[in-house]
Structures are given as structure tokens and as C-alpha cells.
Amino acid sequence: MASTLHVRIAAELRFFAAPRHRDGTAEVPYDGTATLGHVAESLGVPLTEVGALLADGVPRSPAYQPHAGTTLEIRPVERPQDLPARFLLDVHLGKLARRLRLVGVDAAYRNDADDDELIAAAEREHRVLLTQDRGLLQRRALWAGAYVRGSDPARQLVDVVERFAPPLAPWTRCTACNGPLIPVSKEDVQAEIEPGTRRHYDEYARCRDCERVHWRGAHSRRIDAIIRSAQEAHPGG
């Protein structure tokens, strides 16, 4: 037992661990050189999801090297997390990107970006990378990232809003490209919309970046439900 670390994993993080560690405890062989951060990641927990690492009850940095026999506690990130509310989503989260844009959150997305491009763009644009790829979150070059919980876009939206508490401004971003929407008159866009649309809707906006015209159309009731779910999940109420 002298060459072992005793590890306790918080309940919120146990789904990252192997099945044999899902009870939240692990006995990890220790050679005296590994850091706390390395131990956490070896158990499957990305450091982006770790809020605190305690060695025998004392908070330590991920670079800390414990002694054999130490009890390590891995705690989750406290919510809301203090990171910029600017996001970059990986190729598997396109539906979440659209929902974030619907509620006015800055959410960059490309469906053809590879891992290296995502990591470089996150640092260059100072964005938090959202993904469900644990390996991507463990890349040393990643500036900031977060694992998105949930298998469907509705739950994923709630998770991101609860974790980061981004300012919400519904109907202010283009769902196609993330650009800001600028209100325009019906007269300004009448040549670009169908006669039926002109008859039934009076409020329009144009994306500053891609120039697409937007209006609250037949799906506005469903979209309003998405917006309400984000507002209800927001820590600020």
C-alpha cells in the first residue's frame, strides 16, 4: 500500500471513470513521479472538468507531485464557471450551436474543422471549446474547453447555460453563421421574401455578416420554448 494513491472521485465526475471506479473510489499504483493532474486524467477525468484537487485535504495544483499513500480528492468545476461566454463547438454539436445562437450566445461552428483547427481557433479567438470528445479535452495545447453533458440538444443547451451563465439575448444572432442581426423594415426586404411571408409577418432582421433575412415564422412557438428553457436554466434567473 506504500506505493498507492487513494483516490475519491466526486459523484458529478464518476461517469468519466472506468466502470470499476464508478463507485467513486480507486487505488492507483504510484511511482512517485506522476502529478495530480496526470492521475486524474489517467482515471478518465479531463482537467477541464476538475474544479479542485485535494491531497490529504489540502488544495493543490495539477502539477503537484504527492507522496505515496496520499488521498486524492477530485472535485468538479463550480458552476457558474468564470470563463468567457464565447464558444467554439466541435463538428458533432451543430444542433447545439444553432440553439445557442437562437438565445443570443456567441457560438462559432464549422462542420469541417479537424481537431488541430479547433484547438488553434479556440486559442486565436479566445473561445471555450465545447465537445464530447474526452481525448480532445486532454490535449495540452487546448486553451480552454468543456465537456457537454447530455445526448440531445435540449439537455446540452441547459448544461451549457447552467455551467457558464452566458448573457442571453434571443433573436439577436444569425442561426446560420453566428453573425449579429440588424433590424430592417419590411420594405427593405420585400423583394427577398415570399408573398405569404409578407402578408403574415411584419418584423424582420438581416444578418450583418451573411446578409440572410430572418423573421419569426411558423416555428416561432417551438423556438420560444427553446428560449424559455435557456432562461429557466440560467443561474441569474
C-alpha positions in Angstrom: 0.0 0.0 0.0 3.0 2.3 0.4 3.2 2.7 -3.4 -0.5 3.5 -3.8 -2.7 6.7 -4.0 -6.2 6.6 -2.6 -8.5 8.5 -5.0 -12.0 9.8 -4.4 -13.9 11.0 -7.4 -16.9 13.3 -6.9 -20.3 12.0 -8.0 -20.6 14.5 -10.8 -17.4 13.2 -12.4 -17.8 9.4 -12.0 -19.3 8.9 -15.4 -15.9 9.7 -16.8 -14.2 6.8 -14.9 -13.9 3.2 -15.9 -16.8 1.0 -14.7 -14.7 -0.4 -11.8 -14.3 3.1 -10.4 -17.9 4.3 -10.8 -18.4 4.0 -7.1 -16.1 7.0 -6.8 -13.0 5.3 -5.3 -9.8 4.0 -6.8 -6.5 2.6 -5.6 -3.9 3.8 -8.1 -0.3 2.4 -8.3 2.1 5.3 -7.8 5.8 5.5 -8.8 6.4 8.8 -7.0 6.7 10.9 -10.2 3.2 11.4 -11.6 1.4 14.7 -10.9 -2.2 15.0 -9.5 -3.3 16.2 -13.0 -1.8 13.1 -14.6 -3.5 10.8 -12.1 -6.9 12.5 -12.7 -6.6 12.1 -16.4 -5.4 8.5 -16.2 -8.7 7.8 -14.5 -10.6 9.4 -17.4 -11.4 12.8 -15.9 -10.3 15.7 -18.2 -8.7 18.6 -16.3 -11.2 20.9 -17.9 -13.9 19.3 -15.7 -11.9 19.5 -12.5 -12.6 22.3 -10.1 -10.2 21.3 -7.3 -7.6 18.7 -6.5 -7.1 18.0 -2.8 -4.1 16.0 -1.5 -4.9 14.8 2.1 -7.5 17.6 2.3 -5.1 20.4 1.0 -5.9 22.1 -2.3 -3.0 21.5 -4.8 -2.3 22.4 -8.4 -2.4 19.8 -11.1 1.4 19.9 -11.3 1.8 18.8 -7.6 3.5 15.5 -7.0 2.1 13.8 -4.0 3.8 11.2 -1.8 2.8 7.5 -1.8 -0.2 6.9 0.4 -1.8 10.3 -0.2 -5.6 10.5 -0.5 -6.5 12.5 -3.6 -10.0 14.1 -4.0 -11.1 15.1 -7.5 -13.9 17.7 -7.3 -15.9 19.2 -10.2 -15.9 22.7 -11.6 -18.1 25.0 -9.6 -21.0 26.5 -11.5 -21.3 29.1 -13.0 -17.7 28.8 -14.2 -15.8 32.1 -14.7 -14.7 31.8 -18.4 -15.5 34.0 -21.4 -19.0 33.3 -22.7 -17.6 32.8 -26.2 -17.8 29.3 -27.6 -16.4 27.1 -30.4 -18.3 23.8 -30.9 -16.9 20.7 -32.5 -18.3 19.0 -35.6 -20.8 16.8 -33.6 -22.6 19.7 -31.9 -24.2 21.6 -34.8 -27.7 21.4 -33.3 -26.4 22.8 -30.0 -24.7 25.7 -31.9 -28.0 26.6 -33.6 -29.8 26.7 -30.2 -27.1 28.8 -28.6 -27.3 31.3 -31.4 -31.1 31.3 -31.0 -30.7 32.6 -27.5 -28.1 35.1 -28.5 -24.9 33.3 -27.3 -21.7 33.7 -29.4 -21.3 30.2 -30.8 -18.8 29.6 -33.6 -19.2 26.3 -35.5 -17.8 24.7 -38.7 -18.8 21.1 -39.7 -15.4 20.5 -41.5 -12.9 21.6 -38.8 -10.5 18.9 -37.6 -9.1 18.7 -34.0 -6.0 20.8 -34.7 -8.0 23.5 -36.4 -10.4 23.6 -33.4 -7.7 23.9 -30.9 -5.9 26.7 -32.9 -9.2 28.6 -33.4 -10.1 28.4 -29.7 -6.9 30.0 -28.7 -6.8 32.5 -31.5 -10.4 33.7 -30.9 -10.2 33.2 -27.1 -13.2 30.8 -27.2 -14.1 27.9 -24.9 -14.2 24.7 -26.9 -17.3 22.7 -26.3 -17.1 19.0 -27.1 -18.0 15.4 -26.0 -14.5 14.2 -27.1 -12.6 13.5 -23.9 -9.4 13.0 -25.8 -9.7 16.5 -27.4 -10.2 18.0 -23.9 -6.9 16.3 -22.7 -4.8 17.9 -25.5 -2.2 20.0 -23.9 -2.4 22.8 -26.5 -6.1 23.4 -25.7 -6.6 26.9 -24.2 -10.0 26.2 -22.5 -12.6 23.6 -23.0 -15.7 21.9 -21.5 -17.4 18.6 -21.8 -21.0 19.0 -22.8 -23.4 16.7 -20.9 -26.5 15.2 -22.5 -27.2 13.2 -25.6 -29.9 15.6 -27.1 -29.6 19.3 -27.9 -32.2 20.4 -25.4 -30.3 18.9 -22.5 -27.0 20.1 -23.9 -28.3 23.7 -24.0 -29.4 23.6 -20.4 -26.0 22.2 -19.4 -24.0 25.0 -21.1 -26.3 27.7 -19.8 -26.1 26.3 -16.2 -22.3 26.0 -16.4 -21.3 29.3 -17.9 -24.3 31.6 -17.3 -23.8 33.4 -20.6 -25.8 36.6 -21.2 -28.9 35.7 -23.1 -30.2 37.9 -25.9 -32.8 35.9 -28.0 -33.2 36.7 -31.7 -30.0 38.7 -32.0 -27.8 36.2 -33.8 -27.9 34.5 -37.2 -28.6 30.8 -36.7 -26.7 30.1 -39.9 -23.4 31.9 -39.4 -23.5 33.4 -35.8 -23.4 37.0 -37.1 -25.3 39.8 -35.4 -28.9 40.5 -36.6 -29.8 44.1 -37.6 -33.5 45.0 -37.6 -34.8 46.1 -41.0 -38.1 47.2 -42.4 -40.4 45.0 -44.4 -39.9 47.4 -47.3 -36.2 46.8 -47.3 -36.6 43.0 -47.7 -39.8 42.6 -49.6 -38.0 41.6 -52.8 -36.3 38.8 -50.9 -39.3 37.1 -49.2 -42.3 35.2 -50.5 -45.7 36.9 -50.7 -47.2 34.7 -48.0 -44.4 35.8 -45.6 -45.0 39.4 -46.4 -48.7 39.0 -45.6 -48.2 37.3 -42.2 -45.1 38.9 -40.7 -44.1 42.5 -40.2 -40.8 42.3 -38.2 -37.5 41.3 -40.0 -33.8 41.4 -39.4 -30.8 40.9 -41.6 -27.5 39.2 -40.7 -24.7 41.7 -40.8 -22.2 39.0 -42.0 -24.1 36.7 -44.4 -27.0 39.1 -45.2 -29.6 36.4 -44.7 -33.1 37.7 -43.8 -34.7 36.4 -40.6 -38.2 36.6 -39.3 -40.3 34.9 -36.6 -42.0 32.4 -38.8 -44.2 29.3 -38.4 -41.8 27.7 -36.0 -41.7 30.6 -33.5 -43.7 28.7 -30.9 -41.1 25.9 -30.8 -38.3 28.4 -30.8 -39.9 30.3 -27.9 -39.9 27.0 -26.0 -36.2 26.7 -26.5 -35.6 30.2 -25.4 -37.7 29.7 -22.2 -35.8 26.6 -21.3 -32.5 28.5 -21.5 -33.9 31.4 -19.5 -35.2 29.0 -16.8 -31.8 27.2 -16.6 -29.8 30.4 -16.3 -28.3 30.9 -12.8 -29.2 34.5 -12.9 -32.9 33.7 -13.3 
